[in-house]
């Protein structure tokens, strides 16, 4: 335990020193907390949802797809990453407007609470004086000086979507970002642009250009981080008449321009590509079974049940098969409530 806290001390001191250096940089992984994914249904299929995006979660995956909803929808999700170390929460509402538009609001919070703050607890064991050099041979921790802080990342999506034709929809997000770690904080604003196209029956295609104009995240230390654009493209094909429902394979690709190499599935110079693949089986329009493979090389499984006005979805992911170094499993449960009553039906239907 002392070694672990000493490591946290060193990491925090390094983070503090880097944040205090005033500069503007294109920061690799700066927007990674917004890439975790939301919703038990999409995550059960490995996060492949850009080409489906037919419910309130479209505000996150593809803003154009929000035009698919014909009744107001509300979604909630709670996820515990790496056991209960990281809490990830999501809430969203989508509202159809007129004959061809939809509006949405999505809120996400990623938080790690109760982090030991040892910056004022490292002392010289001989003199009792506060020091910053963890390599000092007399360095030790004064546990009475250890406090706690939280690391919180918030993202708010404001979504607009429009049915341009019966086959083509488009949409956009305005994203507001708020980040806090100890006494450091940052804010940012970004934009996403999406398209949704159904060229033939049962085939849907989607694209979402995230952080289209490059998102600026400004820290109170003077450091500015730029999140470069990510292009997400995908498709899905529904094969009907299977067990009274359908079977639907889905495939997405994330195209990034951050010079990711070893962390991506494959790359061409500075352009990297990550794959999401999955399948959904619908039985009698009541029970759903799902499986997938995501961009961080995880196999995922999931299930769902459709009740009157309420969808309940669950997904499961495991980080490693090794029992020695395996991180705790991740479980996600989400709800979608549809106000499916005639008075709430989209105009013109």
Buried (B, 14 or more C-beta within 10 A) or exposed (E): EEEEBBEBBBEBBEEBEEBEEEEEEEBBEBBEBBBBBBBBBBBBBBBBBBBBBBBBBBBBBBBBBBBBBBBBBBBEBBBBBEEEEBBBBBBBBBBBBEEBBBBBBBBBBBBBEEBBBBBEBBBBBEEEEEBEEEEBEEBBBBEEBBEEBEBBBBBBBBBBBBBBEEEBBBBBBBBBBBBBBBEBBBBBEBBBBBBBBBEEEEEBBBBBBBBBEEBBBBBEBEBBBBBBBBBBBBBBBBEEEEEEBBBBBBBBBBBBBBBBEEBBBEBEEEBBBBBBBBBBBBBEEEBBBBBBBBBBEBEBBBBBEBEEEEBBBBBBBBBEEEEEEEEEEBBBBBBBBBEBEEEBBBEEE
